[in-house]
């Protein structure tokens, strides 16, 4: 178990909270993500968040269990270079 904060790049803002959990592989489905949020198991910027569709933007810190994720804008030029 690690306390490191990982960086999650997003291409557009905002992104709904449940999608972050799903796309980062922390849950199996969007439904599971929404359930975890409603149960109060997710924090955004240190505060328990119960809105399934909470809008997440650059600079937000999302915590779920032992996972900590800092949301950053993904640079489209960098992504293009790494995928070539």
PLY file of the C-alpha trace (Angstrom):
ply
format ascii 1.0
element vertex 84
property float x
property float y
property float z
element edge 83
property int vertex1
property int vertex2
end_header
0.00 0.00 0.00
1.36 3.39 -0.97
0.53 6.94 0.05
1.87 8.38 -3.20
-0.33 10.70 -5.19
-0.50 9.73 -8.84
-1.18 12.17 -11.63
-4.21 11.54 -13.82
-4.28 13.43 -17.11
-7.59 14.56 -18.58
-8.05 15.89 -22.11
-11.09 18.02 -21.41
-12.70 19.62 -18.39
-14.80 18.97 -16.48
-14.96 15.20 -16.03
-17.63 13.56 -13.88
-16.25 12.00 -10.69
-17.63 8.52 -11.31
-15.81 8.40 -14.66
-12.45 9.07 -13.00
-12.94 6.05 -10.72
-14.07 3.86 -13.61
-11.42 4.88 -16.16
-8.61 4.60 -13.60
-9.65 1.00 -12.90
-10.55 1.56 -9.25
-14.00 0.03 -9.79
-15.40 -2.44 -12.31
-18.26 -0.29 -13.62
-19.85 3.13 -13.60
-22.61 1.76 -11.37
-20.08 0.55 -8.82
-18.38 3.97 -8.91
-21.66 5.78 -8.33
-22.49 3.48 -5.42
-19.09 4.09 -3.78
-19.59 7.85 -4.12
-23.12 7.83 -2.65
-21.83 5.72 0.26
-19.33 8.50 1.07
-16.19 6.50 0.23
-14.71 9.19 -2.07
-13.10 12.49 -1.11
-12.50 15.46 -3.40
-10.04 18.04 -2.13
-10.23 16.52 1.35
-14.03 16.60 1.63
-16.37 13.59 1.39
-18.19 13.90 -1.92
-21.60 12.25 -2.48
-22.48 13.79 -5.86
-22.04 11.05 -8.47
-21.72 13.55 -11.26
-19.50 16.01 -9.39
-17.47 17.93 -11.95
-13.73 17.32 -11.56
-11.23 19.82 -13.00
-7.50 20.45 -13.23
-5.91 20.67 -9.78
-8.52 18.58 -7.93
-7.34 15.83 -5.58
-9.49 12.69 -5.60
-9.11 10.05 -2.88
-10.66 6.58 -2.94
-9.45 4.05 -0.39
-5.66 4.18 -0.39
-5.56 5.80 -3.85
-4.81 9.51 -4.21
-5.03 11.13 -7.63
-4.11 14.67 -8.65
-6.05 15.68 -11.76
-4.00 17.50 -14.40
-4.64 18.66 -17.95
-3.15 16.26 -20.50
-1.10 18.01 -23.16
-2.39 16.84 -26.55
1.02 17.42 -28.18
2.78 15.21 -25.60
0.17 12.47 -26.08
0.66 12.54 -29.86
4.44 12.23 -29.46
4.22 9.27 -27.07
1.76 7.38 -29.27
3.90 7.57 -32.44
0 1
1 2
2 3
3 4
4 5
5 6
6 7
7 8
8 9
9 10
10 11
11 12
12 13
13 14
14 15
15 16
16 17
17 18
18 19
19 20
20 21
21 22
22 23
23 24
24 25
25 26
26 27
27 28
28 29
29 30
30 31
31 32
32 33
33 34
34 35
35 36
36 37
37 38
38 39
39 40
40 41
41 42
42 43
43 44
44 45
45 46
46 47
47 48
48 49
49 50
50 51
51 52
52 53
53 54
54 55
55 56
56 57
57 58
58 59
59 60
60 61
61 62
62 63
63 64
64 65
65 66
66 67
67 68
68 69
69 70
70 71
71 72
72 73
73 74
74 75
75 76
76 77
77 78
78 79
79 80
80 81
81 82
82 83
